[in-house]
Amino acid sequence: MMRLPLQNRNMVVFYGSQTGTAEEFCGRLAKDAQRYGMRGMSADPEEYDMSELPRLAEIDNSLAVFCMATYGEGDPTDNAQDFYDWMQENGEDLKGVNFAVFGLGNKTYEHFNAMGKYTDKRLEELGGKRIYDLGMGDDDGNLEEDFVSWKEQFWPAVCEHFGVEATGDDTSIRQYELVVPTDINMNKVYTGEMGRLKSFETQKPPFDAKNPYLATVAVNRQLNQAGDRHLMHLELDISGSKIRYDSGDHVAVYPVNDVSIVNRIGQILDADLDTVISLNNLDEESNKKHPFPCPTTYRTALTHYLDITNPPRTNVLFELAQYATDPKDQDTLRKMASASPEGKGLYQSWVLDAQRNILAVLEDMPSLHPTIDHLCELLPRLQARYYSIASSGKVYPTMVSICAVVVEFQTSTGRTFKGVATNWLKNKVVVTDNGHKATVPMYVRKSQFRLPFKASNPVVMIGPGTGIAPFMGFLQERGWMKEQGKDVGETILYFGCRRRNEDFLYQQELEEFEKAGVLTQLNVAFSRDQEGKVYVQHLLKKNKEHLWKLIHTDNAHIYICGDARNMARDVQNTFYDIAEEVGGLTHTQAVAYIKKLMTKGRYSLDVWS
């Protein structure tokens, strides 16, 4: 644990981040501080002794800002867990500590922005002084716009509170300086490692986000028989890694960017991608020495470390504007980075709706020629991608299975958008012609999505499409328990897909589970095999009496995996209906009933949007 380096600083921005967005927002706020005569730093609460927070009160005009994402079912992110525990357990006096909170969440989830709300409320309870209202970003809408709008109001509030003024200087502020080493020892150059140099050559447990395990791809097969999508099942060999996992956990994989995009960026910027470089923080006291592992080459940075596929955020466009030689392009970029309604609308349509990544922006604005080192400084980090594990650690302790659909579609500009991770995984050939084995950097993230402690409790699983993934692990485990002679309760699955002969995933395995008596009931909704569309919620309604008995009398556990925006919401509404129609509850009572099941851990979600 480090002490907070509060010398020469009056603003600390803490982040609770799972996918890197909160960390990125936090960095932007710390950088902006210079424009208001303040000295800011971004900080990972996991690395600091948060009991030192009251010390901020000793510094004139000091401020703590918290960019807190909510993860899973209203939980803190991994790196903010200790801070969350500290807030709950401690009664530190934060009198004289000025604070502001921006939360990152998603409205499709039950506990929207729970961590941001809790942090904001708790800091005030501990005596802190809120200097600006809690901001709440919604990832189901436009998170970037929510943040920019909040920031536009936040800084004037800071100026008013402390009696300071904006410097009025809008010029670009560099955080890192480019150093091109002259004497290069190639053994000291990063080639894609996340933490320790050469960590992929000499693997040492424990394996986590900063030290992923290089797993061999043992199986990579297509699951669907027909249709325009590619659904796949992969098995990663983790033997010898000491990695343990339970069914319901998540596997995180670090993808690699498309080589053709990397090469094209290098070509447009007329850069030698194999130049070894280091980007060094100009603030020597900062604990973040580089934006990504350095020294490395531009090629490695653009391939392994930087997000070049997602649409760039507004701060990137703002900083790039200075490099456009056409004044019209300069104006357009600056406008899109502004908080004006016109600018927001333009950013939404030209960047987000059109899915323009950084390459598309460079191609469609020929006058834009940034330096490659500044571009690498500005682009966010490429993040690990999470998948629900499709196997049981009790049955397959040395193998982690993934079930995923390849993301690929046409954008309005006529380009093809390809999801980074799924396309990279799709192309993982188990063994190439020259005997090379494909590998994937990965680690396991624990989850709350767990089978009941008592095997005799009935289980109702609802997972259309790739939402079937964790239930393959659940079924393997229930089968294993049955073999151990345990009394295993009813095990019911509701699966949904388009057509029986197209994308009935794991059909053979599911039918075998049914034959063996592991799967008591297999209900499949084929949405396009008949006149009217049939979805999982229609089948739930059909079996409402039996489902109500399982839930109300037999202590059943309900599990839902898949799309949060529509499916999970529709399924929840269906359970309200069942509680009303069969249980005789009023709508208010039905909502409270399901909420109570959630609190007891009997209604669990593993959803994404």
C-alpha positions as CSV (number, residue, x, y, z in Angstrom):
1,M,0.0,0.0,0.0
2,M,1.4,3.4,-0.9
3,R,0.8,6.7,0.8
4,L,-1.1,9.3,-1.1
5,P,1.6,11.6,-2.7
6,L,-0.2,14.8,-1.8
7,Q,2.9,17.1,-2.1
8,N,2.3,19.7,-4.8
9,R,-1.2,18.4,-5.6
10,N,-4.6,19.5,-4.7
11,M,-6.7,17.1,-6.7
12,V,-6.8,13.3,-6.7
13,V,-9.1,11.4,-9.0
14,F,-9.8,7.8,-8.0
15,Y,-11.3,5.3,-10.3
16,G,-13.2,2.0,-9.9
17,S,-12.8,0.4,-13.3
18,Q,-13.5,-3.0,-14.7
19,T,-13.2,-2.4,-18.5
20,G,-11.0,0.7,-18.4
21,T,-13.6,3.4,-19.1
22,A,-13.7,4.8,-15.6
23,E,-9.9,4.8,-15.5
24,E,-9.9,6.7,-18.8
25,F,-12.5,9.3,-17.6
26,C,-10.4,9.7,-14.4
27,G,-7.3,10.4,-16.5
28,R,-9.1,13.1,-18.5
29,L,-10.3,14.9,-15.3
30,A,-6.8,14.8,-13.8
31,K,-5.4,16.2,-17.1
32,D,-8.1,18.9,-17.3
33,A,-7.2,20.2,-13.8
34,Q,-4.2,22.1,-15.3
35,R,-6.6,24.3,-17.3
36,Y,-8.0,25.4,-13.9
37,G,-4.8,26.1,-12.2
38,M,-5.0,22.8,-10.2
39,R,-2.5,19.9,-10.0
40,G,-4.3,16.6,-10.5
41,M,-3.4,13.0,-10.4
42,S,-5.3,9.8,-11.2
43,A,-5.2,7.0,-8.6
44,D,-6.2,3.4,-8.3
45,P,-7.7,3.0,-4.9
46,E,-6.3,-0.5,-4.7
47,E,-2.8,0.8,-4.7
48,Y,-3.3,3.4,-1.9
49,D,-4.0,3.5,1.8
50,M,-7.4,5.1,1.7
51,S,-7.4,5.8,5.4
52,E,-5.2,8.7,4.4
53,L,-8.1,10.4,2.7
54,P,-8.8,12.8,5.6
55,R,-5.3,14.3,5.0
56,L,-6.7,16.0,2.0
57,A,-8.5,18.4,4.4
58,E,-5.0,19.8,5.4
59,I,-4.4,21.0,1.8
60,D,-5.9,24.3,0.7
61,N,-8.4,24.1,-2.2
62,S,-8.1,20.3,-2.3
63,L,-10.6,18.0,-4.0
64,A,-11.1,14.2,-4.3
65,V,-13.1,13.0,-7.3
66,F,-14.3,9.5,-7.7
67,C,-15.2,7.9,-11.1
68,M,-16.8,4.7,-10.0
69,A,-18.2,2.0,-12.3
70,T,-20.7,-0.5,-11.1
71,Y,-20.0,-4.1,-12.0
72,G,-22.3,-7.2,-12.1
73,E,-25.3,-7.0,-9.8
74,G,-24.6,-3.6,-8.2
75,D,-21.1,-4.6,-7.1
76,P,-17.9,-2.6,-7.0
77,T,-15.2,-3.3,-9.6
78,D,-12.3,-5.6,-8.5
79,N,-9.9,-2.7,-7.9
80,A,-12.5,-0.8,-5.8
81,Q,-13.6,-3.7,-3.6
82,D,-11.2,-2.8,-0.7
83,F,-12.2,0.9,-0.9
84,Y,-15.9,-0.2,-0.8
85,D,-15.2,-2.4,2.3
86,W,-13.3,0.5,3.9
87,M,-16.3,2.9,3.4
88,Q,-18.6,0.3,4.9
89,E,-16.4,-0.6,7.9
90,N,-14.8,2.7,8.8
91,G,-16.1,5.8,10.5
92,E,-13.2,8.0,9.4
93,D,-14.0,11.7,9.8
94,L,-13.9,13.3,6.3
95,K,-14.7,16.8,7.6
96,G,-13.1,19.3,5.4
97,V,-12.6,16.9,2.5
98,N,-14.2,18.2,-0.7
99,F,-15.5,15.6,-3.1
100,A,-17.5,14.9,-6.3
101,V,-18.6,11.6,-7.8
102,F,-19.3,10.4,-11.3
103,G,-20.8,7.0,-11.6
104,L,-20.7,4.7,-14.6
105,G,-23.5,2.2,-15.0
106,N,-26.1,0.7,-17.4
107,K,-29.9,1.4,-17.1
108,T,-30.8,-2.1,-18.3
109,Y,-29.4,-3.5,-15.0
110,E,-31.4,-3.7,-11.8
111,H,-28.9,-1.9,-9.7
112,F,-28.2,1.1,-12.0
113,N,-25.1,3.0,-10.8
114,A,-25.2,1.4,-7.3
115,M,-21.5,2.0,-6.6
116,G,-21.6,5.7,-7.7
117,K,-24.7,6.3,-5.6
118,Y,-23.2,4.5,-2.5
119,T,-19.9,6.4,-2.7
120,D,-21.6,9.7,-3.1
121,K,-24.0,9.0,-0.1
122,R,-21.3,7.4,2.1
123,L,-18.7,10.2,1.7
124,E,-21.3,12.7,2.8
125,E,-22.3,10.6,5.8
126,L,-18.6,10.5,6.8
127,G,-18.5,14.3,6.9
128,G,-17.2,15.1,3.4
129,K,-18.5,18.1,1.5
130,R,-20.0,17.5,-1.9
131,I,-19.0,20.3,-4.2
132,Y,-21.0,19.1,-7.2
133,D,-23.9,16.8,-7.8
134,L,-23.5,13.1,-8.5
135,G,-23.1,12.4,-12.2
136,M,-24.6,9.2,-13.6
137,G,-23.4,7.8,-16.9
138,D,-25.6,5.3,-18.8
139,D,-23.7,2.8,-21.0
140,D,-27.0,1.7,-22.5
141,G,-27.4,5.3,-23.9
142,N,-24.4,7.5,-24.6
143,L,-21.9,7.3,-21.7
144,E,-19.4,9.7,-23.4
145,E,-22.1,12.4,-23.8
146,D,-23.2,11.9,-20.1
147,F,-19.6,12.4,-18.9
148,V,-18.9,15.4,-21.2
149,S,-22.2,17.1,-20.0
150,W,-21.4,16.5,-16.4
151,K,-17.8,17.7,-16.8
152,E,-19.0,20.9,-18.5
153,Q,-21.0,21.8,-15.3
154,F,-18.5,20.3,-12.8
155,W,-15.6,22.6,-13.6
156,P,-17.6,25.9,-13.2
157,A,-18.7,24.5,-9.8
158,V,-15.1,23.8,-8.9
159,C,-14.1,27.4,-9.9
160,E,-17.0,28.9,-7.9
161,H,-16.3,26.8,-4.8
162,F,-12.5,27.5,-4.7
163,G,-12.7,31.0,-6.2
164,V,-10.4,30.0,-9.1
165,E,-10.6,30.8,-12.8
166,A,-10.1,28.8,-15.9
167,T,-6.8,29.6,-17.5
168,G,-8.6,29.9,-20.8
169,D,-5.8,27.9,-22.4
170,D,-7.3,25.4,-24.8
171,T,-4.1,24.2,-26.3
172,S,-3.3,20.5,-26.2
173,I,-1.6,19.2,-23.0
174,R,0.8,16.4,-23.5
175,Q,1.1,14.0,-20.5
176,Y,3.9,11.9,-22.0
177,E,7.1,12.6,-23.9
178,L,8.4,10.5,-26.7
179,V,11.8,8.9,-26.1
180,V,13.4,6.9,-28.9
181,P,16.2,5.0,-27.3
182,T,19.5,4.8,-29.2
183,D,21.1,1.7,-27.7
184,I,18.4,-0.9,-27.8
185,N,18.6,-4.3,-26.0
186,M,15.7,-6.1,-27.7
187,N,15.4,-8.4,-24.6
188,K,14.1,-5.4,-22.7
189,V,11.4,-4.5,-25.2
190,Y,7.8,-5.4,-24.5
191,T,6.2,-7.6,-27.2
192,G,2.6,-7.8,-25.8
193,E,3.1,-8.7,-22.1
194,M,0.6,-7.1,-19.7
195,G,2.9,-6.7,-16.7
196,R,6.2,-8.4,-16.2
197,L,8.6,-8.4,-19.2
198,K,9.0,-11.9,-20.8
199,S,6.1,-13.2,-18.6
200,F,4.7,-15.2,-21.6
201,E,8.1,-17.0,-21.8
202,T,8.5,-17.8,-18.1
203,Q,5.0,-18.2,-16.7
204,K,4.6,-17.9,-12.9
205,P,1.3,-18.3,-11.0
206,P,-0.8,-16.7,-9.6
207,F,-2.5,-15.6,-12.9
208,D,-4.6,-12.5,-13.0
209,A,-5.3,-9.4,-15.0
210,K,-1.7,-8.2,-14.7
211,N,-0.2,-11.7,-15.2
212,P,-2.5,-13.7,-17.6
213,Y,-1.8,-17.3,-18.4
214,L,-1.0,-18.3,-22.0
215,A,-3.5,-21.1,-22.5
216,T,-3.3,-23.5,-25.5
217,V,-6.4,-23.7,-27.7
218,A,-7.4,-27.4,-27.6
219,V,-10.7,-27.2,-29.4
220,N,-12.2,-24.6,-31.8
221,R,-15.4,-25.7,-33.5
222,Q,-18.4,-24.1,-35.1
223,L,-21.6,-24.8,-33.2
224,N,-24.3,-23.7,-35.7
225,Q,-25.2,-25.8,-38.8
226,A,-26.4,-22.9,-41.0
227,G,-27.3,-19.2,-41.0
228,D,-25.4,-16.0,-41.5
229,R,-23.7,-16.0,-38.1
230,H,-20.7,-17.9,-36.7
231,L,-21.3,-19.4,-33.3
232,M,-18.3,-21.2,-31.8
233,H,-17.1,-23.4,-28.9
234,L,-13.5,-23.1,-27.8
235,E,-11.6,-25.1,-25.1
236,L,-8.6,-23.6,-23.5
237,D,-6.1,-25.9,-21.9
238,I,-5.1,-24.7,-18.4
239,S,-3.3,-27.8,-17.2
240,G,-0.3,-27.0,-15.0
241,S,-1.4,-23.4,-14.4
242,K,-2.9,-24.0,-10.9
243,I,-5.9,-22.0,-12.1
244,R,-9.1,-23.2,-10.3
245,Y,-12.6,-22.3,-11.5
246,D,-16.2,-23.0,-10.6
247,S,-19.1,-23.2,-13.0
248,G,-20.6,-19.8,-13.4
249,D,-17.3,-18.0,-13.3
250,H,-16.0,-15.8,-16.1
251,V,-12.9,-16.2,-18.3
252,A,-11.2,-13.0,-19.4
253,V,-9.1,-13.1,-22.6
254,Y,-6.7,-10.5,-24.0
255,P,-7.4,-10.1,-27.7
256,V,-5.1,-8.8,-30.4
257,N,-6.1,-6.2,-33.0
258,D,-6.5,-6.9,-36.7
259,V,-3.1,-6.6,-38.4
260,S,-4.6,-5.0,-41.5
261,I,-5.9,-2.1,-39.4
262,V,-2.6,-1.6,-37.7
263,N,-0.7,-1.6,-41.0
264,R,-3.1,0.8,-42.6
265,I,-2.8,3.3,-39.7
266,G,1.0,3.1,-40.0
267,Q,0.7,3.7,-43.8
268,I,-1.6,6.8,-43.4
269,L,0.6,8.3,-40.8
270,D,3.7,7.5,-42.8
271,A,5.3,5.8,-39.7
272,D,7.9,3.1,-39.2
273,L,5.9,0.8,-37.0
274,D,8.9,-1.1,-35.9
275,T,10.6,1.9,-34.2
276,V,11.3,1.1,-30.5
277,I,9.8,3.9,-28.4
278,S,9.0,4.8,-24.8
279,L,6.3,7.3,-23.8
280,N,7.4,8.7,-20.4
281,N,5.1,10.6,-18.0
282,L,6.1,14.2,-17.7
283,D,4.8,14.2,-14.2
284,E,7.7,12.4,-12.5
285,E,5.8,11.9,-9.2
286,S,3.0,10.0,-10.9
287,N,2.9,6.3,-10.3
288,K,1.7,5.7,-13.9
289,K,5.1,6.0,-15.7
290,H,3.8,5.0,-19.2
291,P,0.4,4.8,-20.9
292,F,1.2,1.1,-21.8
293,P,4.2,-1.2,-21.2
294,C,7.3,0.5,-22.5
295,P,9.8,0.4,-24.2
296,T,7.9,-1.2,-27.1
297,T,7.3,-0.7,-30.8
298,Y,4.4,1.3,-32.4
299,R,3.4,-2.0,-34.0
300,T,3.1,-3.8,-30.6
301,A,1.3,-0.8,-29.0
302,L,-1.3,-0.7,-31.8
303,T,-1.6,-4.5,-31.9
304,H,-1.7,-5.5,-28.3
305,Y,-2.2,-2.4,-26.1
306,L,-4.5,0.2,-27.7
307,D,-8.1,0.1,-28.7
308,I,-8.2,0.9,-32.4
309,T,-11.6,-0.7,-33.2
310,N,-14.1,1.2,-31.1
311,P,-15.2,4.7,-32.0
312,P,-12.8,7.3,-30.5
313,R,-14.0,9.4,-27.6
314,T,-14.5,13.2,-27.8
315,N,-11.3,14.1,-26.0
316,V,-9.3,12.2,-28.7
317,L,-11.1,14.2,-31.5
318,F,-10.4,17.5,-29.6
319,E,-6.7,16.8,-29.3
320,L,-6.4,15.5,-32.9
321,A,-8.0,18.7,-34.3
322,Q,-4.7,20.6,-34.2
323,Y,-3.3,18.2,-36.7
324,A,-5.9,18.9,-39.4
325,T,-4.6,21.2,-42.2
326,D,-8.1,21.9,-43.5
327,P,-9.8,24.4,-41.2
328,K,-13.2,22.7,-42.0
329,D,-11.9,19.4,-40.6
330,Q,-10.5,21.3,-37.5
331,D,-13.9,22.9,-36.9
332,T,-15.8,19.6,-37.3
333,L,-13.5,17.7,-34.8
334,R,-13.7,20.5,-32.2
335,K,-17.4,20.8,-32.6
336,M,-17.9,17.0,-32.0
337,A,-15.8,17.3,-28.9
338,S,-17.9,20.2,-27.5
339,A,-20.9,19.9,-25.2
340,S,-23.1,21.9,-27.6
341,P,-26.3,20.2,-28.8
342,E,-25.2,20.5,-32.4
343,G,-21.7,19.0,-31.5
344,K,-23.3,16.1,-29.5
345,G,-25.6,15.3,-32.4
346,L,-22.8,15.3,-34.9
347,Y,-20.6,13.1,-32.7
348,Q,-23.6,10.7,-32.3
349,S,-24.3,10.5,-36.0
350,W,-20.8,10.8,-37.6
351,V,-18.8,8.8,-35.0
352,L,-21.1,6.5,-32.9
353,D,-23.9,5.6,-35.3
354,A,-21.6,5.2,-38.2
355,Q,-19.2,3.1,-36.0
356,R,-16.2,5.0,-37.2
357,N,-13.0,3.8,-35.6
358,I,-9.8,5.8,-35.5
359,L,-8.8,4.4,-39.0
360,A,-12.1,5.5,-40.5
361,V,-11.7,8.9,-39.0
362,L,-8.2,9.3,-40.5
363,E,-9.5,7.9,-43.9
364,D,-12.5,10.2,-44.0
365,M,-10.5,13.3,-43.0
366,P,-7.6,13.2,-45.4
367,S,-6.2,16.5,-44.0
368,L,-5.8,14.9,-40.6
369,H,-2.2,13.8,-39.9
370,P,-1.4,13.5,-36.2
371,T,2.0,12.3,-35.0
372,I,1.8,8.6,-34.2
373,D,3.3,9.1,-30.7
374,H,0.5,11.5,-29.8
375,L,-2.1,9.2,-31.2
376,C,-0.7,6.3,-29.2
377,E,-0.9,8.5,-26.1
378,L,-4.5,9.4,-26.7
379,L,-6.0,6.1,-27.6
380,P,-7.5,4.1,-24.7
381,R,-6.1,0.7,-23.6
382,L,-7.4,-2.4,-25.3
383,Q,-9.3,-4.3,-22.6
384,A,-9.7,-7.9,-21.7
385,R,-13.0,-9.4,-22.9
386,Y,-15.2,-11.5,-20.5
387,Y,-17.1,-14.7,-21.3
388,S,-19.2,-16.9,-19.1
389,I,-17.4,-20.2,-18.7
390,A,-19.2,-23.0,-20.5
391,S,-17.8,-25.9,-18.4
392,S,-17.5,-27.2,-14.9
393,G,-14.2,-27.1,-13.0
394,K,-15.2,-30.2,-11.1
395,V,-15.7,-32.2,-14.3
396,Y,-13.0,-30.5,-16.5
397,P,-10.4,-29.1,-14.1
398,T,-7.8,-28.5,-16.8
399,M,-10.1,-27.1,-19.5
400,V,-12.0,-23.8,-19.7
401,S,-14.8,-23.7,-22.4
402,I,-16.0,-20.5,-24.1
403,C,-19.2,-20.2,-26.2
404,A,-19.4,-17.0,-28.3
405,V,-20.9,-15.5,-31.4
406,V,-18.6,-13.7,-33.9
407,V,-19.5,-10.0,-34.1
408,E,-19.4,-8.7,-37.7
409,F,-21.8,-6.3,-39.5
410,Q,-21.9,-3.6,-42.2
411,T,-21.8,0.0,-41.0
412,S,-23.5,2.9,-42.7
413,T,-20.2,4.0,-44.3
414,G,-20.1,0.6,-46.2
415,R,-17.2,-0.7,-44.0
416,T,-17.3,-4.0,-42.2
417,F,-17.2,-3.8,-38.4
418,K,-15.5,-6.8,-36.8
419,G,-15.5,-7.4,-33.1
420,V,-11.9,-7.6,-32.0
421,A,-12.0,-10.6,-29.6
422,T,-14.5,-12.9,-31.4
423,N,-12.8,-12.6,-34.8
424,W,-9.4,-13.2,-33.3
425,L,-10.7,-16.3,-31.4
426,K,-12.5,-17.5,-34.6
427,N,-9.2,-17.6,-36.4
428,K,-7.3,-19.6,-33.7
429,V,-6.3,-22.7,-35.6
430,V,-5.7,-25.5,-33.0
431,V,-2.5,-26.7,-34.7
432,T,-1.1,-25.0,-37.8
433,D,0.6,-26.8,-40.7
434,N,4.0,-26.1,-39.1
435,G,2.9,-27.6,-35.8
436,H,2.5,-24.3,-34.0
437,K,-0.2,-24.4,-31.3
438,A,-2.5,-21.4,-30.9
439,T,-2.5,-19.7,-27.5
440,V,-4.8,-17.2,-25.7
441,P,-3.7,-14.9,-22.8
442,M,-6.4,-15.5,-20.1
443,Y,-7.3,-15.4,-16.4
444,V,-10.4,-16.4,-14.5
445,R,-12.7,-13.9,-12.7
446,K,-14.8,-15.3,-9.8
447,S,-18.6,-14.6,-10.0
448,Q,-21.6,-14.8,-7.8
449,F,-23.5,-17.0,-10.3
450,R,-23.5,-20.2,-8.4
451,L,-25.4,-23.4,-8.2
452,P,-27.4,-23.9,-4.9
453,F,-25.4,-25.2,-2.0
454,K,-27.9,-28.0,-1.6
455,A,-28.0,-30.2,-4.7
456,S,-31.6,-31.2,-3.9
457,N,-32.8,-27.7,-4.6
458,P,-34.5,-27.4,-8.0
459,V,-32.8,-25.3,-10.6
460,V,-34.5,-23.3,-13.4
461,M,-32.1,-22.0,-16.1
462,I,-33.0,-19.5,-18.8
463,G,-30.5,-18.8,-21.5
464,P,-31.2,-18.1,-25.1
465,G,-28.4,-18.0,-27.7
466,T,-24.9,-17.9,-26.2
467,G,-26.7,-17.4,-22.8
468,I,-26.6,-21.2,-22.7
469,A,-22.8,-21.0,-21.8
470,P,-22.8,-21.2,-17.9
471,F,-25.7,-23.7,-18.0
472,M,-23.5,-26.2,-19.8
473,G,-21.2,-26.0,-16.8
474,F,-24.2,-26.3,-14.4
475,L,-25.5,-29.4,-16.2
476,Q,-22.0,-31.0,-16.2
477,E,-21.8,-30.4,-12.5
478,R,-25.4,-31.6,-11.7
479,G,-24.5,-34.8,-13.7
480,W,-21.3,-35.2,-11.7
481,M,-23.2,-34.8,-8.4
482,K,-25.7,-37.4,-9.6
483,E,-22.9,-39.8,-10.3
484,Q,-21.6,-39.2,-6.7
485,G,-25.0,-40.5,-5.5
486,K,-26.3,-37.2,-4.3
487,D,-29.9,-36.3,-4.3
488,V,-30.2,-33.9,-7.2
489,G,-33.3,-31.8,-7.5
490,E,-35.2,-31.0,-10.7
491,T,-33.1,-29.3,-13.4
492,I,-35.0,-27.4,-16.0
493,L,-33.6,-25.5,-19.0
494,Y,-35.3,-22.9,-21.2
495,F,-33.2,-22.3,-24.3
496,G,-34.0,-20.1,-27.3
497,C,-32.6,-19.9,-30.8
498,R,-33.8,-19.1,-34.3
499,R,-34.3,-22.5,-35.9
500,R,-33.9,-26.1,-34.9
501,N,-31.7,-27.0,-37.9
502,E,-29.7,-23.8,-37.7
503,D,-28.5,-22.7,-34.3
504,F,-29.7,-25.2,-31.7
505,L,-26.5,-24.9,-29.7
506,Y,-25.2,-28.1,-28.0
507,Q,-28.2,-30.0,-29.2
508,Q,-26.6,-33.4,-28.9
509,E,-25.1,-32.7,-25.4
510,L,-28.4,-31.4,-24.1
511,E,-30.3,-34.4,-25.5
512,E,-27.8,-36.7,-23.8
513,F,-28.2,-34.8,-20.5
514,E,-32.0,-35.3,-20.9
515,K,-31.6,-39.0,-21.6
516,A,-29.4,-39.5,-18.5
517,G,-32.0,-37.8,-16.4
518,V,-29.6,-34.9,-15.5
519,L,-31.9,-32.5,-17.4
520,T,-35.4,-33.1,-16.1
521,Q,-37.0,-30.8,-18.7
522,L,-35.6,-29.3,-21.9
523,N,-37.8,-26.4,-23.3
524,V,-36.6,-24.9,-26.5
525,A,-38.2,-21.8,-28.1
526,F,-37.5,-21.6,-31.9
527,S,-38.3,-18.0,-32.8
528,R,-38.4,-18.4,-36.6
529,D,-39.6,-22.0,-37.1
530,Q,-43.3,-21.1,-37.2
531,E,-45.7,-18.3,-38.1
532,G,-45.6,-16.3,-34.9
533,K,-42.3,-15.7,-33.0
534,V,-41.8,-17.8,-29.9
535,Y,-39.4,-16.7,-27.2
536,V,-38.4,-18.3,-23.8
537,Q,-40.8,-16.1,-21.9
538,H,-43.7,-17.7,-23.9
539,L,-42.6,-21.1,-22.8
540,L,-42.3,-20.0,-19.2
541,K,-45.9,-18.7,-19.3
542,K,-47.0,-22.1,-20.6
543,N,-45.5,-23.9,-17.6
544,K,-46.6,-21.3,-15.0
545,E,-48.3,-23.6,-12.5
546,H,-45.3,-25.9,-12.3
547,L,-42.8,-23.0,-12.1
548,W,-44.8,-21.3,-9.3
549,K,-44.8,-24.6,-7.3
550,L,-41.0,-24.9,-7.8
551,I,-40.3,-21.4,-6.7
552,H,-42.9,-21.0,-3.9
553,T,-43.0,-24.4,-2.4
554,D,-39.8,-26.2,-3.4
555,N,-37.2,-23.5,-2.9
556,A,-36.1,-23.5,-6.5
557,H,-33.2,-21.2,-7.7
558,I,-33.7,-19.2,-11.0
559,Y,-30.8,-18.3,-13.3
560,I,-30.9,-16.0,-16.3
561,C,-28.1,-15.5,-18.7
562,G,-27.9,-13.5,-21.9
563,D,-29.2,-10.2,-23.2
564,A,-30.0,-7.6,-20.5
565,R,-31.8,-5.1,-22.6
566,N,-34.8,-7.2,-23.8
567,M,-34.7,-10.8,-22.8
568,A,-33.8,-10.5,-19.0
569,R,-36.4,-7.7,-18.6
570,D,-39.1,-9.7,-20.5
571,V,-38.3,-12.8,-18.4
572,Q,-38.5,-10.8,-15.2
573,N,-41.9,-9.4,-16.2
574,T,-43.1,-12.9,-17.0
575,F,-42.2,-14.0,-13.4
576,Y,-44.2,-11.1,-12.1
577,D,-47.1,-12.3,-14.2
578,I,-46.7,-15.9,-12.9
579,A,-46.7,-14.6,-9.3
580,E,-49.9,-12.6,-9.9
581,E,-51.8,-15.2,-12.0
582,V,-50.9,-18.4,-10.1
583,G,-49.8,-17.0,-6.7
584,G,-52.6,-14.5,-6.5
585,L,-50.3,-11.6,-5.6
586,T,-50.9,-8.0,-6.6
587,H,-48.4,-6.5,-9.0
588,T,-46.6,-4.6,-6.2
589,Q,-46.4,-7.8,-4.1
590,A,-45.1,-9.7,-7.1
591,V,-42.3,-7.2,-7.7
592,A,-41.4,-7.4,-4.0
593,Y,-41.5,-11.2,-4.1
594,I,-39.0,-11.4,-7.0
595,K,-36.8,-8.8,-5.3
596,K,-36.7,-10.9,-2.2
597,L,-35.6,-13.9,-4.2
598,M,-32.8,-11.8,-5.6
599,T,-31.7,-10.8,-2.1
600,K,-31.7,-14.4,-1.0
601,G,-29.6,-15.4,-4.0
602,R,-32.4,-17.4,-5.5
603,Y,-32.8,-15.2,-8.6
604,S,-29.4,-14.7,-10.3
605,L,-28.4,-12.9,-13.4
606,D,-25.4,-13.1,-15.7
607,V,-26.4,-10.6,-18.4
608,W,-24.8,-8.1,-20.8
609,S,-26.1,-5.4,-23.1
